[in-house]
């Protein structure tokens, strides 16, 4: 989110003062009485801190060489239109089994609401709930021995993942699956995560279901998607807050830092707008639908879905005052970044080197999954190859070569292992 320049600076100043205070205060008062008991039970199942990475390629030796012991992968809906196991599900299951055979454990993510709708299952229909729960139980029973943990859905609150459900419906969608999985889970951990707008909208809606979860996940990307948070201390402070609210161990299900993406000059931005037939944002806003129609197809479709029902003024604001602007201009705007951590290869490496040991020192943090393994060829949001928003996250580059961050992760994930073995014993 791009805050106006002056308010952003003011808010950043107060947060720079407030976050270290909150981190210190929550460090004293923010742990439940059974924090270590719950965490220790989980570590007995996981073998210790879950050092993970999201969406890797099957580079088994390189993954293990970075002291990464877990991967995080999406699993498809298991059945086809005839009620038979789908070939795609079986292929993904086999892929996960290969990781497990190499000694790399799997955190599997169940599908989004729209996938269930495509298969005729709607959480808003009472008669469909038992069938949704049956699918949830199937995942647990079918994947035991392959996956070590299951995350029910992902980032409810982010429009592209949540729609057409509202947040109350999304919480129910997660909750009824957790209820079905919990009694039969055995050694498989189950949980769900907060991300994007869901960080604010979802926690208290999930309170009634937290008895049926082993962990809560957080997806945090401070310094990459907004221009307000400036200190790395925001991570432990926010994680402690969610531990207090949920009374559950916390898994950092996604975290990362973009390793590229310098802001563009006004002239460079104007040249990009001219590619789409306008000379300024004001001119684009004057006929916003025509401007949207000229954008790259993937970006255009995402905007049309997200902005459905908006007025022209609201669409223009969404385009140029929010996340879409970063994709239109293929940049990280000025002000995006944590102090001391530029969006460069070296800055990305320093981010991991400094943050991971802090995560491992918190009694309620059971693990952390880096987003992500390798730099993407194209931005999945806008489809452009030179958009840093979703192409510069990797600790491996697009040619499979380790970046500075790979070596920082390797050292940081290994550094505290002796400490954790001591705590477990």
ZIZI-V108642 format. One record per residue. N is the residue number from 1. SS is DSSP state (H for helix, E for strand, C for the rest). PSI is psi in whole degrees, 0 to 359 (* if undefined). Layout:
n=(N;N)
ss=(SS;SS)
psi=(PSI;PSI)
This chain:
n=(1;2;3;4;5;6;7;8;9;10;11;12;13;14;15;16;17;18;19;20;21;22;23;24;25;26;27;28;29;30;31;32;33;34;35;36;37;38;39;40;41;42;43;44;45;46;47;48;49;50;51;52;53;54;55;56;57;58;59;60;61;62;63;64;65;66;67;68;69;70;71;72;73;74;75;76;77;78;79;80;81;82;83;84;85;86;87;88;89;90;91;92;93;94;95;96;97;98;99;100;101;102;103;104;105;106;107;108;109;110;111;112;113;114;115;116;117;118;119;120;121;122;123;124;125;126;127;128;129;130;131;132;133;134;135;136;137;138;139;140;141;142;143;144;145;146;147;148;149;150;151;152;153;154;155;156;157;158;159;160;161;162;163;164;165;166;167;168;169;170;171;172;173;174;175;176;177;178;179;180;181;182;183;184;185;186;187;188;189;190;191;192;193;194;195;196;197;198;199;200;201;202;203;204;205;206;207;208;209;210;211;212;213;214;215;216;217;218;219;220;221;222;223;224;225;226;227;228;229;230;231;232;233;234;235;236;237;238;239;240;241;242;243;244;245;246;247;248;249;250;251;252;253;254;255;256;257;258;259;260;261;262;263;264;265;266;267;268;269;270;271;272;273;274;275;276;277;278;279;280;281;282;283;284;285;286;287;288;289;290;291;292;293;294;295;296;297;298;299;300;301;302;303;304;305;306;307;308;309;310;311;312;313;314;315;316;317;318;319;320;321;322;323;324;325;326;327;328;329;330;331;332;333;334;335;336;337;338;339;340;341;342;343;344;345;346;347;348;349;350;351;352;353;354;355;356;357;358;359;360;361;362;363;364;365;366;367;368;369;370;371;372;373;374;375;376;377;378;379;380;381;382;383;384;385;386;387;388;389;390;391;392;393;394;395;396;397;398;399;400;401;402;403;404;405;406;407;408;409;410;411;412;413;414;415;416;417;418;419;420;421;422;423;424;425)
ss=(C;C;C;C;H;H;H;H;H;H;H;H;H;H;H;H;H;H;H;H;H;H;H;H;H;H;H;H;H;C;C;C;C;C;H;H;H;H;H;H;H;H;H;H;H;H;C;C;C;E;E;E;E;E;C;C;C;C;C;H;H;H;H;H;H;C;C;C;C;E;E;E;E;E;C;C;C;C;E;C;C;C;C;C;E;C;H;H;H;H;H;H;H;H;H;H;H;H;H;H;H;C;C;C;E;E;E;E;E;C;C;C;H;H;H;H;H;H;C;C;C;C;C;C;C;H;H;H;H;H;H;H;H;H;H;H;H;H;H;H;H;H;H;E;C;C;E;C;E;E;E;C;C;C;C;C;C;C;H;H;H;H;C;C;C;C;H;H;H;H;H;H;H;H;H;H;H;H;H;H;H;H;C;C;C;C;C;C;E;E;E;E;E;E;C;C;C;H;H;H;H;C;H;H;H;H;H;H;H;H;H;H;C;C;E;E;E;E;E;E;C;C;C;C;C;C;C;C;C;C;C;C;C;H;H;H;H;H;H;H;H;H;H;H;H;H;C;C;E;E;E;E;E;E;E;C;C;C;C;C;C;C;C;C;C;H;H;H;H;H;H;H;H;H;H;C;C;C;C;C;H;H;H;H;H;H;C;H;H;H;H;H;H;H;C;C;H;H;H;H;H;H;H;H;H;H;C;C;C;C;C;H;H;H;H;H;H;H;H;H;C;C;H;H;H;H;H;H;H;C;C;C;C;C;C;C;C;E;C;C;E;C;C;C;H;H;H;H;H;H;H;H;H;H;H;H;H;H;H;H;C;C;C;C;E;E;E;E;E;E;C;C;C;E;C;C;C;C;C;C;C;C;C;C;C;C;C;H;H;H;C;C;C;C;C;E;C;C;C;C;C;E;C;H;H;H;H;H;H;H;H;H;H;H;H;C;H;H;H;H;H;H;H;H;C)
psi=(133;107;150;149;309;309;325;318;319;313;321;321;313;321;326;329;319;320;313;324;313;319;318;316;315;334;333;318;356;12;136;162;329;24;307;326;314;316;318;320;319;316;331;331;325;344;11;193;130;94;105;172;147;139;58;168;162;55;72;312;320;322;308;329;339;12;31;124;357;149;161;120;148;144;141;169;135;340;149;187;343;4;7;158;130;147;324;317;315;324;315;319;317;320;316;323;326;320;314;322;334;0;15;119;161;131;113;138;125;162;168;164;321;333;319;321;320;336;19;16;122;118;340;353;120;324;344;344;313;326;323;319;327;321;318;315;324;314;312;311;321;334;1;138;347;310;148;343;152;130;121;112;189;128;51;131;332;122;315;342;329;320;143;13;152;179;326;317;322;319;319;321;315;313;318;332;319;317;321;324;325;313;341;8;333;235;3;121;144;147;189;175;162;137;153;219;337;341;329;320;336;327;311;339;339;356;318;343;356;342;345;22;147;332;161;142;151;135;110;133;48;133;354;335;4;164;29;307;129;351;140;342;347;329;300;326;313;321;321;320;315;331;319;315;318;339;34;152;148;132;125;91;337;133;151;183;127;132;19;176;60;147;149;154;166;322;319;321;319;320;324;315;324;334;336;17;12;165;352;164;324;318;321;319;334;331;70;324;321;321;314;321;338;351;162;144;313;316;317;314;320;320;316;322;312;329;10;130;355;155;168;322;320;322;315;320;318;325;317;355;13;201;327;330;323;327;321;315;353;59;167;118;161;135;347;120;150;146;126;0;79;157;71;172;317;320;321;316;318;324;310;320;326;323;318;315;327;321;318;345;354;125;334;354;117;353;175;133;117;135;107;190;303;155;136;150;324;151;124;341;313;349;8;139;339;25;115;344;320;23;348;23;344;155;356;141;181;346;8;12;139;138;176;324;329;313;326;318;316;315;318;321;336;332;318;7;323;318;316;325;322;318;321;329;*)
